[in-house]
Amino acid sequence: MAHIRLVYFAWVRERIGKDEDILDLPDSVVTAGDLLAHLKTLGEDYAAALEHENVIRVAINQEHVDHREPISGAREIALFPPMTGG
């Protein structure tokens, strides 16, 4: 199992109800997309926050990545909604 720090921003944080998690992930969680799918199984708040997982942006060690990106070796993974203009 991989031990990882997850940080949530904007409405992802509001819907999950906390700023961050420290989780042990199963070996089946290999990519950023796998992580999103796994998080949706952790409860209603996670499922609601990640309902449209294709729009969730992922950063591994503060670098934006595609959902197909492997997460092995990540110290921190941040999840946030799409950026809006302003």
MMTF fields as JSON, N, C-alpha, C and O atoms, coordinates in Angstrom:
{
  "mmtfVersion": "1.0.0",
  "mmtfProducer": "UNKNOWN",
  "numBonds": 343,
  "numAtoms": 344,
  "numGroups": 86,
  "numChains": 1,
  "numModels": 1,
  "chainsPerModel": [1],
  "groupsPerChain": [86],
  "chainIdList": ["A"],
  "bondAtomList": [4, 2, 8, 6, 12, 10, 16, 14, 20, 18, 24, 22, 28, 26, 32, 30, 36, 34, 40, 38, 44, 42, 48, 46, 52, 50, 56, 54, 60, 58, 64, 62, 68, 66, 72, 70, 76, 74, 80, 78, 84, 82, 88, 86, 92, 90, 96, 94, 100, 98, 104, 102, 108, 106, 112, 110, 116, 114, 120, 118, 124, 122, 128, 126, 132, 130, 136, 134, 140, 138, 144, 142, 148, 146, 152, 150, 156, 154, 160, 158, 164, 162, 168, 166, 172, 170, 176, 174, 180, 178, 184, 182, 188, 186, 192, 190, 196, 194, 200, 198, 204, 202, 208, 206, 212, 210, 216, 214, 220, 218, 224, 222, 228, 226, 232, 230, 236, 234, 240, 238, 244, 242, 248, 246, 252, 250, 256, 254, 260, 258, 264, 262, 268, 266, 272, 270, 276, 274, 280, 278, 284, 282, 288, 286, 292, 290, 296, 294, 300, 298, 304, 302, 308, 306, 312, 310, 316, 314, 320, 318, 324, 322, 328, 326, 332, 330, 336, 334, 340, 338],
  "bondOrderList": [1, 1, 1, 1, 1, 1, 1, 1, 1, 1, 1, 1, 1, 1, 1, 1, 1, 1, 1, 1, 1, 1, 1, 1, 1, 1, 1, 1, 1, 1, 1, 1, 1, 1, 1, 1, 1, 1, 1, 1, 1, 1, 1, 1, 1, 1, 1, 1, 1, 1, 1, 1, 1, 1, 1, 1, 1, 1, 1, 1, 1, 1, 1, 1, 1, 1, 1, 1, 1, 1, 1, 1, 1, 1, 1, 1, 1, 1, 1, 1, 1, 1, 1, 1, 1],
  "groupList": [{"groupName": "MET", "atomNameList": ["N", "CA", "C", "O"], "elementList": ["N", "C", "C", "O"], "formalChargeList": [0, 0, 0, 0], "bondAtomList": [1, 0, 2, 1, 3, 2], "bondOrderList": [1, 1, 2], "singleLetterCode": "M", "chemCompType": "L-PEPTIDE LINKING"}, {"groupName": "ALA", "atomNameList": ["N", "CA", "C", "O"], "elementList": ["N", "C", "C", "O"], "formalChargeList": [0, 0, 0, 0], "bondAtomList": [1, 0, 2, 1, 3, 2], "bondOrderList": [1, 1, 2], "singleLetterCode": "A", "chemCompType": "L-PEPTIDE LINKING"}, {"groupName": "HIS", "atomNameList": ["N", "CA", "C", "O"], "elementList": ["N", "C", "C", "O"], "formalChargeList": [0, 0, 0, 0], "bondAtomList": [1, 0, 2, 1, 3, 2], "bondOrderList": [1, 1, 2], "singleLetterCode": "H", "chemCompType": "L-PEPTIDE LINKING"}, {"groupName": "ILE", "atomNameList": ["N", "CA", "C", "O"], "elementList": ["N", "C", "C", "O"], "formalChargeList": [0, 0, 0, 0], "bondAtomList": [1, 0, 2, 1, 3, 2], "bondOrderList": [1, 1, 2], "singleLetterCode": "I", "chemCompType": "L-PEPTIDE LINKING"}, {"groupName": "ARG", "atomNameList": ["N", "CA", "C", "O"], "elementList": ["N", "C", "C", "O"], "formalChargeList": [0, 0, 0, 0], "bondAtomList": [1, 0, 2, 1, 3, 2], "bondOrderList": [1, 1, 2], "singleLetterCode": "R", "chemCompType": "L-PEPTIDE LINKING"}, {"groupName": "LEU", "atomNameList": ["N", "CA", "C", "O"], "elementList": ["N", "C", "C", "O"], "formalChargeList": [0, 0, 0, 0], "bondAtomList": [1, 0, 2, 1, 3, 2], "bondOrderList": [1, 1, 2], "singleLetterCode": "L", "chemCompType": "L-PEPTIDE LINKING"}, {"groupName": "VAL", "atomNameList": ["N", "CA", "C", "O"], "elementList": ["N", "C", "C", "O"], "formalChargeList": [0, 0, 0, 0], "bondAtomList": [1, 0, 2, 1, 3, 2], "bondOrderList": [1, 1, 2], "singleLetterCode": "V", "chemCompType": "L-PEPTIDE LINKING"}, {"groupName": "TYR", "atomNameList": ["N", "CA", "C", "O"], "elementList": ["N", "C", "C", "O"], "formalChargeList": [0, 0, 0, 0], "bondAtomList": [1, 0, 2, 1, 3, 2], "bondOrderList": [1, 1, 2], "singleLetterCode": "Y", "chemCompType": "L-PEPTIDE LINKING"}, {"groupName": "PHE", "atomNameList": ["N", "CA", "C", "O"], "elementList": ["N", "C", "C", "O"], "formalChargeList": [0, 0, 0, 0], "bondAtomList": [1, 0, 2, 1, 3, 2], "bondOrderList": [1, 1, 2], "singleLetterCode": "F", "chemCompType": "L-PEPTIDE LINKING"}, {"groupName": "TRP", "atomNameList": ["N", "CA", "C", "O"], "elementList": ["N", "C", "C", "O"], "formalChargeList": [0, 0, 0, 0], "bondAtomList": [1, 0, 2, 1, 3, 2], "bondOrderList": [1, 1, 2], "singleLetterCode": "W", "chemCompType": "L-PEPTIDE LINKING"}, {"groupName": "GLU", "atomNameList": ["N", "CA", "C", "O"], "elementList": ["N", "C", "C", "O"], "formalChargeList": [0, 0, 0, 0], "bondAtomList": [1, 0, 2, 1, 3, 2], "bondOrderList": [1, 1, 2], "singleLetterCode": "E", "chemCompType": "L-PEPTIDE LINKING"}, {"groupName": "GLY", "atomNameList": ["N", "CA", "C", "O"], "elementList": ["N", "C", "C", "O"], "formalChargeList": [0, 0, 0, 0], "bondAtomList": [1, 0, 2, 1, 3, 2], "bondOrderList": [1, 1, 2], "singleLetterCode": "G", "chemCompType": "PEPTIDE LINKING"}, {"groupName": "LYS", "atomNameList": ["N", "CA", "C", "O"], "elementList": ["N", "C", "C", "O"], "formalChargeList": [0, 0, 0, 0], "bondAtomList": [1, 0, 2, 1, 3, 2], "bondOrderList": [1, 1, 2], "singleLetterCode": "K", "chemCompType": "L-PEPTIDE LINKING"}, {"groupName": "ASP", "atomNameList": ["N", "CA", "C", "O"], "elementList": ["N", "C", "C", "O"], "formalChargeList": [0, 0, 0, 0], "bondAtomList": [1, 0, 2, 1, 3, 2], "bondOrderList": [1, 1, 2], "singleLetterCode": "D", "chemCompType": "L-PEPTIDE LINKING"}, {"groupName": "PRO", "atomNameList": ["N", "CA", "C", "O"], "elementList": ["N", "C", "C", "O"], "formalChargeList": [0, 0, 0, 0], "bondAtomList": [1, 0, 2, 1, 3, 2], "bondOrderList": [1, 1, 2], "singleLetterCode": "P", "chemCompType": "L-PEPTIDE LINKING"}, {"groupName": "SER", "atomNameList": ["N", "CA", "C", "O"], "elementList": ["N", "C", "C", "O"], "formalChargeList": [0, 0, 0, 0], "bondAtomList": [1, 0, 2, 1, 3, 2], "bondOrderList": [1, 1, 2], "singleLetterCode": "S", "chemCompType": "L-PEPTIDE LINKING"}, {"groupName": "THR", "atomNameList": ["N", "CA", "C", "O"], "elementList": ["N", "C", "C", "O"], "formalChargeList": [0, 0, 0, 0], "bondAtomList": [1, 0, 2, 1, 3, 2], "bondOrderList": [1, 1, 2], "singleLetterCode": "T", "chemCompType": "L-PEPTIDE LINKING"}, {"groupName": "ASN", "atomNameList": ["N", "CA", "C", "O"], "elementList": ["N", "C", "C", "O"], "formalChargeList": [0, 0, 0, 0], "bondAtomList": [1, 0, 2, 1, 3, 2], "bondOrderList": [1, 1, 2], "singleLetterCode": "N", "chemCompType": "L-PEPTIDE LINKING"}, {"groupName": "GLN", "atomNameList": ["N", "CA", "C", "O"], "elementList": ["N", "C", "C", "O"], "formalChargeList": [0, 0, 0, 0], "bondAtomList": [1, 0, 2, 1, 3, 2], "bondOrderList": [1, 1, 2], "singleLetterCode": "Q", "chemCompType": "L-PEPTIDE LINKING"}],
  "groupTypeList": [0, 1, 2, 3, 4, 5, 6, 7, 8, 1, 9, 6, 4, 10, 4, 3, 11, 12, 13, 10, 13, 3, 5, 13, 5, 14, 13, 15, 6, 6, 16, 1, 11, 13, 5, 5, 1, 2, 5, 12, 16, 5, 11, 10, 13, 7, 1, 1, 1, 5, 10, 2, 10, 17, 6, 3, 4, 6, 1, 3, 17, 18, 10, 2, 6, 13, 2, 4, 10, 14, 3, 15, 11, 1, 4, 10, 3, 1, 5, 8, 14, 14, 0, 16, 11, 11],
  "groupIdList": [1, 2, 3, 4, 5, 6, 7, 8, 9, 10, 11, 12, 13, 14, 15, 16, 17, 18, 19, 20, 21, 22, 23, 24, 25, 26, 27, 28, 29, 30, 31, 32, 33, 34, 35, 36, 37, 38, 39, 40, 41, 42, 43, 44, 45, 46, 47, 48, 49, 50, 51, 52, 53, 54, 55, 56, 57, 58, 59, 60, 61, 62, 63, 64, 65, 66, 67, 68, 69, 70, 71, 72, 73, 74, 75, 76, 77, 78, 79, 80, 81, 82, 83, 84, 85, 86],
  "secStructList": [7, 3, 3, 3, 3, 3, 3, 3, 7, 2, 2, 2, 2, 2, 2, 2, 6, 1, 1, 3, 3, 3, 3, 3, 3, 7, 6, 6, 7, 7, 5, 2, 2, 2, 2, 2, 2, 2, 2, 4, 4, 4, 7, 2, 2, 2, 2, 2, 2, 6, 6, 6, 4, 4, 4, 7, 3, 3, 3, 3, 6, 6, 3, 3, 3, 7, 6, 6, 1, 5, 7, 6, 6, 7, 1, 3, 3, 3, 3, 3, 7, 7, 7, 7, 7, 7],
  "xCoordList": [0.839, 0.0, 0.87, 1.9, 0.434, 1.128, 0.491, -0.734, 1.31, 0.876, 1.015, 2.117, -0.085, -0.061, -0.816, -1.797, -0.35, -1.042, -1.85, -1.312, -3.144, -4.047, -4.491, -4.829, -4.49, -4.901, -6.043, -5.977, -7.099, -8.292, -8.463, -8.189, -8.917, -9.095, -10.489, -11.163, -10.909, -12.151, -13.349, -13.467, -14.251, -15.464, -15.208, -16.056, -14.09, -13.76, -13.6, -14.133, -12.868, -12.672, -14.004, -14.283, -14.826, -16.112, -17.015, -17.675, -17.05, -17.941, -17.428, -18.22, -16.102, -15.546, -15.615, -15.8, -15.464, -15.599, -14.301, -14.316, -13.169, -11.876, -10.827, -11.009, -9.725, -8.644, -7.743, -7.231, -7.549, -6.611, -6.886, -7.63, -6.259, -6.314, -4.911, -4.106, -4.627, -3.447, -4.025, -4.649, -3.812, -4.434, -3.416, -2.363, -3.751, -3.028, -3.841, -4.996, -3.242, -3.961, -3.685, -2.572, -4.698, -4.476, -3.541, -3.411, -2.904, -1.972, -2.635, -1.957, -3.957, -4.679, -4.761, -5.098, -4.456, -4.481, -3.112, -2.149, -3.044, -1.773, -1.682, -0.611, -2.802, -2.806, -3.655, -4.366, -3.562, -4.397, -5.877, -6.682, -6.233, -7.62, -8.068, -9.2, -7.184, -7.488, -7.744, -8.639, -6.949, -7.112, -8.488, -9.167, -8.897, -10.214, -11.317, -12.244, -11.219, -12.227, -12.246, -13.319, -11.07, -10.985, -11.609, -12.369, -11.288, -11.818, -13.337, -13.962, -13.936, -15.402, -16.051, -17.239, -15.28, -15.832, -15.749, -16.218, -15.163, -14.933, -16.111, -16.047, -17.182, -18.354, -19.081, -18.602, -20.251, -21.113, -20.46, -20.62, -19.73, -19.096, -18.067, -18.009, -17.262, -16.265, -16.957, -16.56, -17.988, -18.712, -19.317, -19.289, -19.862, -20.456, -19.382, -19.572, -18.269, -17.195, -16.578, -16.154, -16.528, -15.839, -16.802, -16.406, -18.07, -19.106, -18.715, -18.897, -18.185, -17.752, -16.227, -15.591, -15.657, -14.216, -13.403, -12.24, -14.003, -13.26, -12.895, -11.974, -13.587, -13.256, -12.305, -11.806, -12.054, -11.167, -9.723, -9.256, -9.037, -7.628, -6.787, -7.119, -5.692, -4.819, -3.405, -2.907, -2.775, -1.362, -0.613, -1.01, 0.469, 1.33, 2.601, 3.287, 2.904, 4.074, 4.092, 5.134, 2.927, 2.717, 2.898, 3.176, 2.745, 2.821, 1.554, 1.22, 0.854, -0.384, -0.103, 0.863, -0.976, -0.786, -2.107, -3.184, -1.997, -3.127, -3.626, -2.868, -4.888, -5.452, -4.791, -4.924, -4.083, -3.398, -2.015, -1.338, -1.595, -0.25, -0.125, -0.99, 0.949, 1.176, 1.424, 2.022, 0.962, 1.132, 2.238, 2.467, 2.926, 3.978, 5.048, 5.438, 5.502, 6.522, 5.989, 6.76, 4.687, 4.108, 4.179, 3.87, 4.588, 4.567, 3.249, 2.716, 2.737, 1.496, 0.718, 1.283, -0.591, -1.48, -2.572, -3.24, -2.744, -3.766, -4.883, -4.637, -6.116, -7.296, -8.05, -8.317, -8.391, -9.154, -9.99, -9.721, -11.026, -11.918, -11.247, -10.167, -11.891, -11.326, -11.194, -12.005, -10.178, -9.994, -11.024, -11.366, -11.499, -12.45, -11.756, -10.764, -12.283, -11.693, -11.851, -12.613, -11.122, -11.287, -10.197, -10.209],
  "yCoordList": [-1.2, 0.0, 1.245, 1.31, 2.218, 3.503, 4.454, 4.536, 5.158, 6.144, 7.513, 7.89, 8.262, 9.493, 10.622, 10.384, 11.838, 13.03, 13.622, 13.925, 13.781, 14.383, 15.741, 15.893, 16.724, 18.074, 18.465, 18.239, 19.058, 19.414, 20.927, 21.616, 21.444, 22.883, 23.229, 22.414, 24.468, 25.07, 24.178, 23.663, 23.987, 23.232, 21.755, 21.089, 21.214, 19.828, 19.739, 18.828, 20.685, 20.731, 20.926, 20.256, 21.842, 22.117, 20.893, 20.613, 20.166, 18.993, 17.82, 17.085, 17.633, 16.545, 16.905, 16.035, 18.197, 18.653, 18.737, 18.869, 18.664, 18.823, 19.273, 19.162, 19.784, 20.312, 19.233, 19.365, 18.161, 17.136, 15.805, 15.717, 14.765, 13.406, 12.822, 13.215, 11.898, 11.045, 9.636, 9.138, 9.004, 7.708, 6.657, 6.955, 5.419, 4.266, 3.756, 3.359, 3.767, 3.364, 1.91, 1.424, 1.211, -0.17, -0.219, 0.762, -1.348, -1.521, -1.32, -1.028, -1.473, -1.323, 0.137, 0.405, 1.074, 2.495, 2.862, 3.051, 2.959, 3.16, 4.541, 5.147, 5.042, 6.322, 7.349, 7.016, 8.597, 9.651, 9.315, 9.565, 8.752, 8.35, 7.248, 7.264, 6.286, 5.219, 5.821, 5.385, 6.824, 7.488, 8.124, 7.966, 8.842, 9.487, 8.447, 8.633, 7.359, 6.295, 5.695, 5.426, 5.483, 4.929, 5.885, 5.461, 7.166, 8.137, 8.175, 8.381, 7.979, 8.001, 6.895, 6.973, 5.859, 4.743, 4.997, 4.173, 6.12, 6.373, 7.007, 7.223, 7.307, 7.871, 8.858, 9.238, 9.265, 10.152, 11.495, 12.022, 12.054, 13.352, 13.275, 14.155, 12.223, 12.034, 11.797, 12.359, 10.965, 10.667, 11.932, 12.125, 12.795, 14.045, 14.987, 15.61, 15.087, 15.989, 15.548, 16.379, 14.247, 13.71, 13.11, 12.314, 13.498, 12.948, 13.08, 12.146, 14.225, 14.459, 14.459, 15.487, 13.276, 13.18, 13.65, 14.023, 13.636, 14.067, 15.544, 15.956, 16.361, 17.791, 18.109, 19.23, 17.135, 17.367, 17.45, 16.591, 18.482, 18.644, 18.014, 18.092, 17.388, 16.673, 17.238, 17.465, 17.459, 17.854, 16.876, 16.627, 16.331, 15.443, 16.219, 16.711, 16.323, 17.091, 18.479, 18.952, 19.117, 20.484, 20.649, 21.751, 19.564, 19.637, 19.024, 17.875, 19.791, 19.3, 18.103, 18.084, 17.097, 15.868, 15.419, 15.83, 14.581, 13.918, 12.811, 12.307, 12.439, 11.377, 10.023, 9.119, 9.871, 8.596, 8.53, 7.506, 9.617, 9.696, 8.761, 8.763, 7.959, 7.116, 7.975, 9.047, 7.495, 8.263, 7.705, 8.224, 6.664, 6.085, 7.136, 7.895, 7.166, 8.12, 9.491, 10.365, 9.691, 10.996, 11.219, 10.323, 12.419, 12.803, 13.496, 13.362, 14.236, 14.983, 15.003, 15.197, 14.799, 14.895, 15.892, 15.766, 16.879, 17.905, 17.704, 17.377, 17.906, 17.789, 19.102, 19.643, 19.615, 20.845, 20.914, 20.224, 21.767, 21.899, 22.672, 23.233, 22.705, 23.486, 24.948, 25.479, 25.576, 27.0, 27.794, 27.434, 28.863, 29.725, 31.044, 31.403, 31.744, 33.025, 34.069, 33.891, 35.154, 36.186, 37.198, 38.131],
  "zCoordList": [0.0, 0.0, 0.0, 0.671, -0.761, -0.804, 0.201, 0.297, 0.936, 1.931, 1.264, 0.866, 1.136, 0.358, 1.059, 1.764, 0.858, 1.371, 0.222, -0.843, 0.456, -0.524, -0.012, 1.162, -0.895, -0.545, -1.47, -2.679, -0.895, -1.664, -1.706, -0.723, -2.851, -3.03, -3.533, -4.164, -3.235, -3.74, -3.433, -2.322, -4.421, -4.104, -3.871, -3.276, -4.307, -3.961, -2.435, -1.802, -1.858, -0.403, 0.309, 1.304, -0.197, 0.452, 0.457, 1.458, -0.647, -0.728, 0.087, 0.678, 0.129, 0.939, 2.416, 3.267, 2.716, 4.094, 4.868, 6.091, 4.167, 4.836, 3.837, 2.624, 4.37, 3.534, 2.962, 1.85, 3.729, 3.289, 3.964, 4.941, 3.411, 3.942, 3.876, 3.031, 4.756, 4.618, 4.511, 5.448, 3.368, 3.111, 2.734, 2.17, 3.055, 2.538, 1.362, 1.522, 0.188, -1.017, -1.353, -1.152, -1.868, -2.287, -3.496, -4.229, -3.693, -4.806, -6.166, -7.151, -6.224, -7.493, -7.949, -9.102, -7.057, -7.416, -7.976, -7.232, -9.316, -10.003, -10.644, -10.661, -11.172, -11.879, -11.125, -10.177, -11.57, -10.989, -11.166, -10.27, -12.312, -12.552, -11.613, -11.129, -11.35, -10.382, -9.005, -8.282, -8.654, -7.365, -7.249, -6.234, -8.286, -8.261, -8.107, -7.318, -8.855, -8.761, -7.358, -6.818, -6.758, -5.401, -4.384, -3.514, -4.494, -3.537, -3.554, -2.513, -4.717, -4.823, -4.003, -3.691, -3.649, -2.868, -1.369, -0.583, -0.952, 0.474, 1.198, 2.408, 0.48, 1.144, 0.256, -0.813, 0.725, -0.06, -0.362, -1.463, 0.593, 0.371, -0.752, -1.611, -0.74, -1.801, -3.143, -4.163, -3.131, -4.37, -4.96, -6.176, -4.111, -4.596, -5.14, -6.184, -4.441, -4.864, -6.181, -6.985, -6.4, -7.572, -8.586, -9.437, -8.488, -9.37, -10.839, -11.62, -11.21, -12.595, -12.616, -12.846, -12.369, -12.171, -13.368, -13.217, -14.561, -15.752, -15.712, -16.417, -14.907, -14.823, -13.67, -13.569, -12.806, -11.663, -12.153, -12.901, -11.723, -12.065, -10.968, -9.786, -11.383, -10.456, -10.577, -11.679, -9.441, -9.414, -8.518, -7.38, -9.045, -8.274, -7.949, -8.844, -6.656, -6.209, -6.854, -7.306, -6.888, -7.368, -8.869, -9.34, -9.626, -11.083, -11.675, -11.386, -12.5, -13.11, -14.002, -14.765, -13.886, -14.658, -15.269, -14.838, -16.265, -16.906, -15.97, -15.141, -16.104, -15.256, -15.496, -14.671, -16.609, -16.891, -16.251, -16.337, -15.61, -15.017, -13.813, -12.937, -13.765, -12.585, -11.352, -11.441, -10.204, -8.962, -8.08, -6.988, -8.523, -7.68, -7.399, -8.286, -6.183, -5.787, -5.407, -5.01, -5.521, -5.178, -3.673, -2.888, -3.281, -1.869, -1.542, -0.441, -2.515, -2.315, -3.622, -4.698, -3.507, -4.668, -4.318, -3.291, -5.179, -4.972, -5.987, -7.147, -5.529, -6.39, -6.351, -5.278, -7.524, -7.572, -8.825, -9.808, -8.783, -9.924, -11.036, -10.848, -12.212, -13.317, -12.924, -12.165, -13.443, -13.185, -13.995, -15.122, -13.4, -14.102, -14.411, -13.778, -15.374, -15.767, -14.678, -13.727, -14.834, -13.823, -13.838, -13.034]
}
